[in-house]
Amino acid sequence: MNALNLKYETEKKEKEIALLSSDKKIQQLQLEKQNAELAGNKLLAKQKENEIELLKQSTMLKDFELKRSYDELREKTLDALFKEQKLKLAEQQQIINEKQFQNERLVRNSLIGVFIVAGIIVFSLFNRFQLKKKLEKQTALNNERLRIATELHDEVGSDLSGINVYSSVAKMQFEQDKNLATGTLNKISEHTQSTIQTMQDIVGNKPKQRLYRSTNQTNESFCYPAYGGKKHFV
């Protein structure tokens, strides 16, 4: 646009100089025409008049060209301004689009980050839940083993001790009275079946009320009947 203005100003000055030169020449021709008329030389006066007309027409044409150049320059200037404004708007729109894209990317990255953090938290909670369930299951298994071991010791152990006592008594009775020994062996069989049932109840964890016997209770249950109700063991 600056180049157009410079070109227009140069052409304008050249044409203004040409117009001034034409005006001076017209004045000179008019003076010569007057002198020719005063001298009575009509042919020369007519010639000068024709030259004046041609020069005026040439001046008018140059003036018209100057105005046309001005109009063309004005149109080119407006077009350049329009293109410049359009370019600025395009640049502003590009900046807006880039900012919008950056904001969208920031929001997208934030959402991805939130989802990743949420996934990590959920995964951690799930692992903790699984670990807790596993620990609870292991604890329950250990408690069950402890229960079985305790009940076996409390109940089956005392029963086995009684059976052992019965076996010793049956051995002594067998040497003295086989019939009496047979009754004791039947008792051993009964208590063996009872012990097996007790073990099945303990392992099966059946809700059956069981009586825990002490050593003295075991002696009273097994030993005293074996000796006819007499306390031969203290």
Rosetta silent file (secondary structure, phi, psi, omega in degrees, C-alpha in Angstrom):
SEQUENCE: MNALNLKYETEKKEKEIALLSSDKKIQQLQLEKQNAELAGNKLLAKQKENEIELLKQSTMLKDFELKRSYDELREKTLDALFKEQKLKLAEQQQIINEKQFQNERLVRNSLIGVFIVAGIIVFSLFNRFQLKKKLEKQTALNNERLRIATELHDEVGSDLSGINVYSSVAKMQFEQDKNLATGTLNKISEHTQSTIQTMQDIVGNKPKQRLYRSTNQTNESFCYPAYGGKKHFV
SCORE:     score description
SCORE:     0.000 S_00000001
   1 L     0.000  -36.193  176.471    0.000    0.000    0.000 S_00000001
   2 H   -64.492  -36.779  178.889    2.893    2.385    0.661 S_00000001
   3 H   -65.472  -38.049  178.031    4.269    1.638   -2.806 S_00000001
   4 H   -64.936  -43.072  179.080    0.906    2.576   -4.362 S_00000001
   5 H   -62.797  -42.124  179.497    0.835    5.870   -2.489 S_00000001
   6 H   -63.647  -42.977  179.212    4.376    6.678   -3.582 S_00000001
   7 H   -63.353  -42.424 -179.883    3.573    5.864   -7.205 S_00000001
   8 H   -64.431  -43.575 -179.316    0.411    7.979   -7.086 S_00000001
   9 H   -63.341  -38.379  178.703    2.199   10.962   -5.549 S_00000001
  10 H   -64.288  -48.279  179.433    4.923   10.779   -8.189 S_00000001
  11 H   -63.709  -37.605 -179.863    2.428   10.653  -11.070 S_00000001
  12 H   -62.875  -43.986  179.613    0.386   13.410   -9.441 S_00000001
  13 H   -65.177  -41.804  179.047    3.361   15.756   -9.242 S_00000001
  14 H   -61.338  -43.753 -178.785    4.378   15.020  -12.817 S_00000001
  15 H   -71.574  -34.331  175.505    0.850   15.738  -14.083 S_00000001
  16 H   -64.518  -40.524  176.806    0.536   18.887  -11.961 S_00000001
  17 H   -63.097  -40.603  179.259    3.809   20.125  -13.426 S_00000001
  18 H   -64.532  -39.672  178.362    2.507   19.306  -16.883 S_00000001
  19 H   -64.536  -42.813  177.893   -0.722   21.204  -16.143 S_00000001
  20 H   -61.826  -40.005  178.230    1.192   24.234  -14.928 S_00000001
  21 H   -64.642  -38.233  178.950    3.303   24.093  -18.036 S_00000001
  22 H   -66.665  -40.613  179.426    0.153   23.866  -20.171 S_00000001
  23 H   -62.123  -43.137  178.737   -1.398   26.828  -18.373 S_00000001
  24 H   -63.904  -39.848 -179.085    1.694   28.914  -19.017 S_00000001
  25 H   -68.256  -36.905  176.912    1.728   27.872  -22.638 S_00000001
  26 H   -62.943  -43.869  178.685   -1.965   28.723  -22.988 S_00000001
  27 H   -60.981  -40.027  179.416   -1.294   32.160  -21.553 S_00000001
  28 H   -64.681  -41.343  179.475    1.594   32.594  -23.977 S_00000001
  29 H   -67.933  -37.585  177.259   -0.600   31.544  -26.941 S_00000001
  30 H   -63.246  -39.163  177.657   -3.360   33.895  -25.873 S_00000001
  31 H   -64.669  -40.971  178.931   -0.866   36.738  -25.757 S_00000001
  32 H   -67.633  -34.864  178.056    0.397   35.834  -29.202 S_00000001
  33 H   -63.570  -44.332  179.327   -3.188   35.664  -30.484 S_00000001
  34 H   -61.703  -41.867  178.703   -3.897   39.144  -29.193 S_00000001
  35 H   -63.241  -38.257  179.702   -0.759   40.478  -30.843 S_00000001
  36 H   -68.540  -38.005  178.397   -1.779   38.824  -34.127 S_00000001
  37 H   -66.469  -40.036  178.711   -5.253   40.343  -33.936 S_00000001
  38 H   -66.435  -32.068  179.070   -3.756   43.764  -33.223 S_00000001
  39 L   -81.390   -5.197  178.524   -1.463   43.335  -36.188 S_00000001
  40 L    79.291   14.976  179.834   -4.450   42.395  -38.339 S_00000001
  41 L   -93.477   87.749 -176.242   -3.052   38.958  -39.049 S_00000001
  42 H   -68.525  -35.602 -179.047   -6.261   36.950  -38.815 S_00000001
  43 H   -63.168  -43.508  178.669   -4.688   33.730  -40.114 S_00000001
  44 H   -67.662  -38.921  178.990   -2.059   33.717  -37.345 S_00000001
  45 H   -63.245  -40.974  178.377   -4.675   34.661  -34.777 S_00000001
  46 H   -64.612  -39.791  179.819   -6.844   31.728  -35.919 S_00000001
  47 H   -63.338  -43.256  179.028   -3.889   29.401  -35.744 S_00000001
  48 H   -64.690  -36.708  178.759   -3.085   30.515  -32.214 S_00000001
  49 H   -64.635  -42.730  177.331   -6.706   30.029  -31.226 S_00000001
  50 H   -61.814  -40.818  178.869   -6.658   26.471  -32.568 S_00000001
  51 H   -63.589  -38.200  178.064   -3.463   25.776  -30.657 S_00000001
  52 H   -63.387  -43.072  179.523   -5.090   27.157  -27.515 S_00000001
  53 H   -62.635  -45.286  178.875   -8.102   24.845  -27.958 S_00000001
  54 H   -62.401  -39.861 -179.563   -5.916   21.815  -28.505 S_00000001
  55 H   -68.453  -37.609  176.668   -3.851   22.666  -25.489 S_00000001
  56 H   -63.864  -43.170  177.797   -6.961   23.155  -23.362 S_00000001
  57 H   -62.208  -40.526  177.339   -8.297   19.790  -24.493 S_00000001
  58 H   -63.153  -38.397  178.898   -4.942   18.204  -23.708 S_00000001
  59 H   -66.443  -42.729  177.938   -5.023   19.840  -20.274 S_00000001
  60 H   -62.754  -38.972  179.433   -8.544   18.583  -19.648 S_00000001
  61 H   -65.205  -42.160  178.212   -7.488   15.072  -20.703 S_00000001
  62 H   -65.004  -39.149  177.660   -4.528   15.143  -18.356 S_00000001
  63 H   -63.478  -41.189  176.574   -6.748   16.397  -15.562 S_00000001
  64 H   -62.510  -42.693  178.365   -9.195   13.567  -16.317 S_00000001
  65 H   -63.758  -37.007  178.241   -6.335   11.044  -16.254 S_00000001
  66 H   -64.111  -43.053  178.403   -5.158   12.481  -12.950 S_00000001
  67 H   -66.050  -39.006  179.213   -8.637   12.039  -11.440 S_00000001
  68 H   -65.362  -40.037  176.893   -8.878    8.527  -12.865 S_00000001
  69 H   -61.743  -39.357  178.220   -5.492    7.683  -11.363 S_00000001
  70 H   -63.506  -43.119  179.178   -6.737    9.035   -8.069 S_00000001
  71 H   -63.866  -42.760  178.525   -9.877    6.867   -8.289 S_00000001
  72 H   -62.394  -42.123  178.458   -7.834    3.814   -9.208 S_00000001
  73 H   -63.563  -39.511  179.207   -5.474    4.479   -6.321 S_00000001
  74 H   -63.274  -43.497  178.781   -8.427    4.904   -3.991 S_00000001
  75 H   -64.577  -43.411  179.552   -9.902    1.579   -5.135 S_00000001
  76 H   -65.142  -37.809  178.669   -6.560   -0.173   -4.791 S_00000001
  77 H   -63.937  -45.258  178.408   -6.078    1.389   -1.365 S_00000001
  78 H   -63.049  -40.046  178.946   -9.516    0.228   -0.229 S_00000001
  79 H   -64.848  -41.368  178.630   -8.852   -3.231   -1.643 S_00000001
  80 H   -64.643  -40.906  177.741   -5.482   -3.381    0.137 S_00000001
  81 H   -63.551  -40.070  179.264   -7.121   -2.248    3.382 S_00000001
  82 H   -63.225  -44.561  179.532   -9.829   -4.880    2.946 S_00000001
  83 H   -65.732  -39.693  178.894   -7.256   -7.608    2.341 S_00000001
  84 H   -63.931  -43.459  178.469   -5.192   -6.411    5.288 S_00000001
  85 H   -64.232  -41.068  178.422   -8.246   -6.383    7.534 S_00000001
  86 H   -62.526  -40.707  178.603   -9.240   -9.819    6.258 S_00000001
  87 H   -64.515  -40.821  178.384   -5.738  -11.102    6.985 S_00000001
  88 H   -64.230  -42.776  177.956   -5.859   -9.681   10.510 S_00000001
  89 H   -61.620  -40.421  178.704   -9.240  -11.291   11.106 S_00000001
  90 H   -63.639  -40.907  178.856   -7.871  -14.620    9.833 S_00000001
  91 H   -65.807  -41.749  177.621   -4.886  -14.321   12.173 S_00000001
  92 H   -63.158  -41.469  178.593   -7.151  -13.473   15.113 S_00000001
  93 H   -64.155  -38.050  177.749   -9.405  -16.412   14.253 S_00000001
  94 H   -64.431  -41.346  177.706   -6.366  -18.684   14.086 S_00000001
  95 H   -62.442  -43.459  178.816   -5.238  -17.470   17.513 S_00000001
  96 H   -61.642  -43.944 -179.840   -8.742  -18.090   18.888 S_00000001
  97 H   -63.088  -40.909  179.076   -8.795  -21.581   17.346 S_00000001
  98 H   -64.949  -41.472  178.204   -5.374  -22.384   18.809 S_00000001
  99 H   -64.988  -41.316  178.825   -6.460  -21.223   22.267 S_00000001
 100 H   -63.415  -40.592  178.518   -9.667  -23.216   21.978 S_00000001
 101 H   -64.589  -41.090  178.198   -7.685  -26.282   20.906 S_00000001
 102 H   -63.677  -41.572  178.206   -5.299  -25.826   23.837 S_00000001
 103 H   -64.089  -43.299  178.709   -8.234  -25.495   26.247 S_00000001
 104 H   -63.098  -40.723  178.560   -9.888  -28.608   24.807 S_00000001
 105 H   -65.676  -39.103  178.236   -6.621  -30.516   25.063 S_00000001
 106 H   -63.053  -44.320  178.951   -6.171  -29.327   28.646 S_00000001
 107 H   -63.526  -43.229  179.862   -9.701  -30.455   29.533 S_00000001
 108 H   -62.607  -44.524  179.160   -9.159  -33.787   27.759 S_00000001
 109 H   -64.897  -36.660  178.164   -5.844  -34.366   29.531 S_00000001
 110 H   -64.338  -43.927  179.051   -7.449  -33.411   32.858 S_00000001
 111 H   -63.435  -42.041  178.102  -10.273  -35.888   32.291 S_00000001
 112 H   -61.518  -42.836  177.789   -7.789  -38.594   31.313 S_00000001
 113 H   -61.376  -41.926  178.706   -5.792  -37.830   34.456 S_00000001
 114 H   -62.700  -44.020 -179.908   -8.931  -38.002   36.593 S_00000001
 115 H   -64.097  -39.735  179.613   -9.910  -41.342   35.029 S_00000001
 116 H   -64.734  -46.403  179.164   -6.393  -42.717   35.562 S_00000001
 117 H   -62.286  -43.317  178.605   -6.328  -41.604   39.214 S_00000001
 118 H   -61.982  -40.715  178.197   -9.843  -42.988   39.721 S_00000001
 119 H   -62.719  -42.295  178.496   -8.776  -46.272   38.119 S_00000001
 120 H   -62.688  -42.342 -179.931   -5.730  -46.482   40.379 S_00000001
 121 H   -63.933  -45.651  179.758   -7.880  -45.777   43.438 S_00000001
 122 H   -62.614  -42.798  179.535  -10.485  -48.355   42.405 S_00000001
 123 H   -62.668  -41.804  178.904   -7.758  -50.900   41.660 S_00000001
 124 H   -64.489  -44.419  178.932   -6.117  -50.234   45.040 S_00000001
 125 H   -63.352  -39.411  179.413   -9.436  -50.512   46.867 S_00000001
 126 H   -64.477  -43.047  178.033  -10.231  -53.724   45.000 S_00000001
 127 H   -63.223  -40.587  177.553   -6.828  -55.174   45.902 S_00000001
 128 H   -63.770  -40.472  178.488   -7.324  -54.163   49.531 S_00000001
 129 H   -63.511  -44.590  178.764  -10.769  -55.745   49.484 S_00000001
 130 H   -62.567  -42.400  179.452   -9.375  -58.945   47.964 S_00000001
 131 H   -64.790  -40.613  178.312   -6.543  -58.977   50.506 S_00000001
 132 H   -62.766  -43.835  178.289   -8.986  -58.374   53.341 S_00000001
 133 H   -62.571  -41.387 -179.778  -11.202  -61.222   52.117 S_00000001
 134 H   -64.008  -42.960  178.330   -8.168  -63.474   51.789 S_00000001
 135 H   -64.776  -41.271  178.422   -7.009  -62.580   55.315 S_00000001
 136 H   -63.000  -41.411  179.371  -10.507  -63.110   56.675 S_00000001
 137 H   -64.838  -42.511  179.003  -10.690  -66.470   54.906 S_00000001
 138 H   -65.585  -40.388  178.105   -7.263  -67.468   56.229 S_00000001
 139 H   -63.473  -43.420  178.110   -8.203  -66.316   59.734 S_00000001
 140 H   -62.428  -39.142  178.814  -11.453  -68.272   59.564 S_00000001
 141 H   -65.434  -43.227  178.309   -9.511  -71.337   58.391 S_00000001
 142 H   -64.029  -40.836  177.828   -6.980  -70.951   61.205 S_00000001
 143 H   -63.246  -39.927  179.189   -9.787  -70.494   63.728 S_00000001
 144 H   -65.260  -42.127  177.283  -11.512  -73.604   62.377 S_00000001
 145 H   -62.155  -42.411  179.016   -8.281  -75.587   62.661 S_00000001
 146 H   -64.131  -40.235  178.633   -7.800  -74.277   66.190 S_00000001
 147 H   -62.134  -47.180 -179.408  -11.376  -75.178   67.068 S_00000001
 148 H   -61.786  -44.137 -179.299  -11.001  -78.707   65.689 S_00000001
 149 H   -63.608  -41.386 -179.637   -7.681  -79.181   67.492 S_00000001
 150 H   -65.453  -46.721 -177.970   -9.126  -77.839   70.764 S_00000001
 151 H   -68.377  -36.429  176.072  -12.265  -79.941   70.598 S_00000001
 152 H   -63.130  -40.950 -179.921  -10.299  -83.022   69.587 S_00000001
 153 H   -67.712  -42.239 -175.777   -8.008  -82.469   72.531 S_00000001
 154 H   -73.062  -42.024 -173.292  -10.832  -81.767   74.970 S_00000001
 155 H   -98.679  -57.125 -175.979  -13.263  -84.462   73.893 S_00000001
 156 H   -67.816  -35.103  179.437  -11.517  -87.113   71.814 S_00000001
 157 H   -61.504  -44.924  178.522   -8.402  -86.990   73.964 S_00000001
 158 H   -65.734  -37.071  178.140  -10.360  -87.745   77.110 S_00000001
 159 H   -64.648  -42.068  179.479  -12.278  -90.500   75.282 S_00000001
 160 H   -65.653  -36.881  176.811   -9.052  -92.088   74.073 S_00000001
 161 H   -62.635  -41.149  178.154   -7.633  -91.927   77.595 S_00000001
 162 H   -64.690  -42.424  179.022  -10.744  -93.740   78.865 S_00000001
 163 H   -62.409  -38.685  177.937  -10.494  -96.344   76.137 S_00000001
 164 H   -62.493  -39.939  177.969   -6.867  -96.879   77.099 S_00000001
 165 H   -64.220  -46.052  177.830   -7.956  -97.388   80.737 S_00000001
 166 H   -57.359  -39.635 -179.441  -10.674  -99.799   79.636 S_00000001
 167 H   -63.102  -43.179  178.557   -8.093 -101.732   77.608 S_00000001
 168 H   -64.206  -42.128  179.565   -5.846 -102.113   80.640 S_00000001
 169 H   -64.872  -42.566 -179.580   -8.778 -103.209   82.811 S_00000001
 170 H   -62.394  -35.130  178.386   -9.983 -105.683   80.150 S_00000001
 171 H   -64.286  -43.177  179.935   -6.508 -107.184   80.025 S_00000001
 172 H   -69.747  -39.071 -179.775   -6.495 -107.763   83.772 S_00000001
 173 H   -67.487  -33.761 -177.918  -10.084 -109.055   83.738 S_00000001
 174 H   -61.611  -32.749  178.683   -9.323 -111.444   80.869 S_00000001
 175 H   -75.118  -26.796 -176.890   -6.838 -113.253   83.105 S_00000001
 176 H   -97.746  -52.428 -174.884   -9.385 -113.524   85.956 S_00000001
 177 L  -144.857  110.641 -176.590  -12.873 -113.714   84.374 S_00000001
 178 H   -66.690  -34.725  179.413  -13.398 -113.844   80.610 S_00000001
 179 H   -63.695  -43.860  177.685  -17.123 -113.000   80.887 S_00000001
 180 H   -63.839  -36.997  178.513  -16.326 -109.833   82.832 S_00000001
 181 H   -66.377  -34.990  178.651  -13.631 -108.996   80.250 S_00000001
 182 H   -62.967  -40.774  177.514  -16.165 -109.428   77.446 S_00000001
 183 H   -62.839  -38.976  178.501  -18.409 -106.750   79.014 S_00000001
 184 H   -66.489  -39.433  177.622  -15.470 -104.420   79.294 S_00000001
 185 H   -63.893  -36.598  175.494  -14.571 -105.024   75.637 S_00000001
 186 H   -62.443  -40.332  176.923  -18.173 -104.187   74.681 S_00000001
 187 H   -60.715  -41.443  178.749  -17.789 -100.929   76.608 S_00000001
 188 H   -61.609  -42.178  179.301  -14.593 -100.233   74.672 S_00000001
 189 H   -62.075  -44.520  179.872  -16.446 -100.840   71.397 S_00000001
 190 H   -61.590  -46.409 -178.028  -19.304  -98.537   72.414 S_00000001
 191 H   -70.012  -27.931  175.283  -16.955  -95.754   73.450 S_00000001
 192 H   -65.842  -44.862  176.938  -14.938  -96.242   70.269 S_00000001
 193 H   -62.154  -40.088  178.441  -18.090  -95.704   68.189 S_00000001
 194 H   -64.059  -38.675  179.254  -18.966  -92.702   70.360 S_00000001
 195 H   -66.009  -42.073  177.824  -15.469  -91.270   69.827 S_00000001
 196 H   -60.895  -45.037  178.988  -15.734  -91.718   66.056 S_00000001
 197 H   -62.419  -39.440  178.495  -19.131  -89.967   66.048 S_00000001
 198 H   -62.660  -42.596  177.808  -17.678  -87.168   68.184 S_00000001
 199 H   -61.989  -41.976  178.309  -14.804  -86.722   65.722 S_00000001
 200 H   -63.018  -40.121  178.475  -17.251  -86.578   62.810 S_00000001
 201 H   -64.887  -40.134 -179.008  -19.316  -83.958   64.655 S_00000001
 202 H   -66.783  -48.447 -178.995  -16.233  -81.884   65.400 S_00000001
 203 H   -66.664  -38.948  178.144  -14.875  -82.004   61.833 S_00000001
 204 H   -78.723   -6.435  178.150  -18.360  -81.431   60.366 S_00000001
 205 L    53.097   46.622  178.915  -18.928  -78.578   62.851 S_00000001
 206 L   -75.938  141.202  179.924  -22.441  -79.818   63.602 S_00000001
 207 L   -74.449   66.574 -178.877  -24.418  -77.656   66.023 S_00000001
 208 L  -115.447  131.903 -178.335  -24.537  -80.378   68.633 S_00000001
 209 L   -74.255  122.612 -178.283  -24.102  -79.613   72.318 S_00000001
 210 L  -116.503  147.628 -178.403  -21.098  -81.544   73.611 S_00000001
 211 L   -99.084  121.412  178.253  -19.975  -82.089   77.191 S_00000001
 212 L   -88.006  123.739 -174.848  -16.323  -81.381   77.911 S_00000001
 213 L  -104.724  142.514  174.671  -15.045  -83.802   80.493 S_00000001
 214 L   -86.682  177.851 -179.639  -12.161  -83.311   82.887 S_00000001
 215 H   -63.417  -42.043  178.735   -9.726  -86.045   83.854 S_00000001
 216 H   -64.816  -39.395  177.947  -11.676  -86.855   87.039 S_00000001
 217 H   -64.320  -36.886  179.056  -14.926  -86.966   85.020 S_00000001
 218 H   -65.689  -40.929  178.813  -13.249  -89.353   82.571 S_00000001
 219 H   -63.493  -42.075  179.536  -12.133  -91.585   85.412 S_00000001
 220 H   -65.962  -34.736 -178.025  -15.653  -91.617   86.815 S_00000001
 221 H   -76.495  -35.960 -173.651  -17.087  -92.356   83.339 S_00000001
 222 H  -106.193  -46.120 -167.846  -14.616  -95.053   82.329 S_00000001
 223 H   -78.647  -45.634 -173.817  -12.633  -96.356   85.279 S_00000001
 224 H   -64.473  -44.216  177.477  -15.157  -96.681   88.043 S_00000001
 225 H   -63.395  -30.534 -178.530  -17.688  -98.768   86.052 S_00000001
 226 H   -66.583  -25.803 -178.671  -14.856 -100.974   84.880 S_00000001
 227 L  -108.569   25.366  175.939  -14.063 -101.870   88.495 S_00000001
 228 L    73.594   28.537  177.200  -17.639 -102.337   89.559 S_00000001
 229 L    85.858    3.347  178.679  -18.156  -98.807   90.766 S_00000001
 230 L   -94.177  141.090 -179.274  -15.135  -98.832   93.116 S_00000001
 231 L   -84.751   88.560  177.386  -12.565  -96.063   93.011 S_00000001
 232 L   -88.087  -11.016  178.386   -9.377  -98.002   92.389 S_00000001
 233 L  -119.190  139.235  178.753   -7.752  -94.874   90.793 S_00000001
 234 L  -105.536    0.000    0.000   -7.164  -91.573   92.525 S_00000001
